[in-house]
Every structure is written in structure tokens, then in C-alpha cells.
């Protein structure tokens, strides 16, 4: 007879971004591609700009992407559809009734919000700068906008002229956060949550419910049951930020037994196989219209059943816990291996009474709280 056992709680606090802007062993080929497509080449030409997020698990959330470049010559943006420049710049040299959209040498472009009038939209625009990861949704991982570009000097590109030059110094800023700039509050009810209005295209300063770690997210990995042939894990993601929802969140876990994942509840899942046939990393994300958004001061959770791989399965040495955990592309802080408690290394034996097993389990009832201090 098999009885549920409470074996261990492990708390993993997020967030850091160890691999930001560098080689990522979980997604070694991940990148963001910017296409610059000339649709016409005249004195005033039209260009379609598209941004493609080819990262398997990292996505761009609010306040959204910001794209910048430096013009090669004296170009100006006469008009823009599907996005807008943050500053118009100095356009005093332009004569006439029509004013340019932007005269900056190095413009900064942002996406338009949802609900933008249809006549100012192009395909894949107007999501407030949010781009999903390639794994979660390859349709919403792309953004686009259209520009009409001219020159102060009205240079002609006819009669064999080399045409407009591509701009340089492209850069896209994506949002980031840490535990160091959080506001600490003691909130025990909905009525006590602070109301902080969003700035104009700026990120809201995080306000966290008072905890000892003061980080926005905690991942709770709970080894719940050890059967004879399988084991069950419960994973809970808790959002301690009182003014932020995590839309289209994702969780990446690296564990050697994920290749034997048998059943999963309440989350989507896909393996991230980047090195031949090595299958030890996977991405979890919410189900559409159900739990794809991690609400302020709320949580989402799942349970999974994994088959015990004969020959290499063990609960010793911290084997039951992930090697790496990422939430929304940020690496969580894990305890060092020597801090993992020891666990029983076999399933429930029916010859041992329930009381004896509870006594044994209570000796292993430990918890680890790992905090990110930045």
C-alpha cells in the first residue's frame, strides 16, 4: 500500500540574469534578428522593419522593446505606421506645412499599444512592445513597423545611384529587474496593496510583499511522493510583486530525469534539446485563458510524474532537485550542493507502518530559502 509522503520543501528565489548579453548554454543559438526591408527606393523611400525573437525561452515583457539605430547620412522619418519615435528632435531646417515624424540622428522607436486605430497598424504591430518566446508562440514572437524615410538634402537614388545606406549601431533595450530596487511594504490584505500608476512607457518600480528574501518570485520545488517505479513533484511559482502581473510567463528547468517525464498537469511543456539527443532541460508555461498570467501576489502550480530511470536514479546528493531554474529568462539562485538534505532512496515499503514512515519523513522535513541580494 502506497501512502503520500511529505519529503522535502525547497525554495528557490529569483531573479538574476547571469547570461544576459552572453553565451547561454540552455539556448546557445538564441538571438534577436532585425530585418530592414526596402519596399521602394525613391527620393523618399519606404522601409519595413521587423524584429524576430528567436530565443527559445526568453521573451520581452512590459514596458516592451525599444529599438534604436544611427542614420548613415542625414535621413529623417517623414511618417511611421505601427510604431512611433519617442522624440521628434530638431526639425527646424524643414520648411513646409508637413512636419516630419522624427529628425533625430539616433531615433528611439517603441511599439504602439493594443487598440491602436486600424489605419495606423501593420501586421505584427501594436502589442505594447511585448514579444513572446519562440517556443511559446512563434506568431507573437515577431514585431514590425513601417517607415517613410527622406533626406534633408533630397538626394536622388535614380540613374545608378547606390541607394540609401543601411543605418548602423542597432540596439534593442529589453526590460530587466532585480531585488535591489524594491520597495518594502507589509501588506496583509487586498485593501493594503499600494496603487502605483504606470509611467509613460516606463517600468513600474516593484513593490514586494514583505519577505525575508525580498525577491519578486519564488519557485517552490516539492518532492511529494516516492512510488516504487515513479516519483511525483509539485512546483509552485509565487509572485510577491504587488504591482506587476507576469503575462506569458515561463519556467525553464534543467534536471536529468526530465527525459522520463510521464505526466504533467496544468502547464504546457516542451523539451529544449540543444545538444544532440541530450534531453535534460525543458520549458514550462501556462495554458491559454487559464494560467498564462501570474497575477500580483498570486501563484500558479503544477504536478508532474517522472519515471525512475533504473541504473542511475537516486535521491542522494541533491539529485531530486533541478540543476538550474530560470523564470522569464532570469536565472534563479540555487543553493550549493552541500546544503541539500539527504532523502530516502527508495519507494514506500508496505511492511513498514504509516506511523513509522511519518516519523522517518519528519526527520527529513527541512527547507532551504535562497535569496538574491544584488
Secondary structure, 3 states (H helix, E strand, C coil): CCCCCCCEEEEEEEEECCCCCCCCCCCCCCCEEEEEEEEECCCCEEEEEEEEECCCCCCECCCCCEEEEECCCCEEEEEEECEEECCCCCCCCCCCCCCCCECCCCCEEEECCCCCCHHHCCCCCCCCCCECCCCCCCCCCEEEEEEEEEECCCCCCCCCCCCCCCCEEEEEECCCCCCCCCEEECCCCHHHCCCCCCCCCCCCCCEEECCCCCCCEEEEEEEEEECCCEEEEEEEEEECECCCCEECCEEEEECHHHHHEEEEECEEEEECCCCCCCCCEEEEEECCCCCCEECCCCEEEEEEEEECCCCCCCCHHHCCCCCEEEECCEEEECCCHHHCCCCCCCCCCCCCCHHHHHHHHHHCCCEEEECCCC
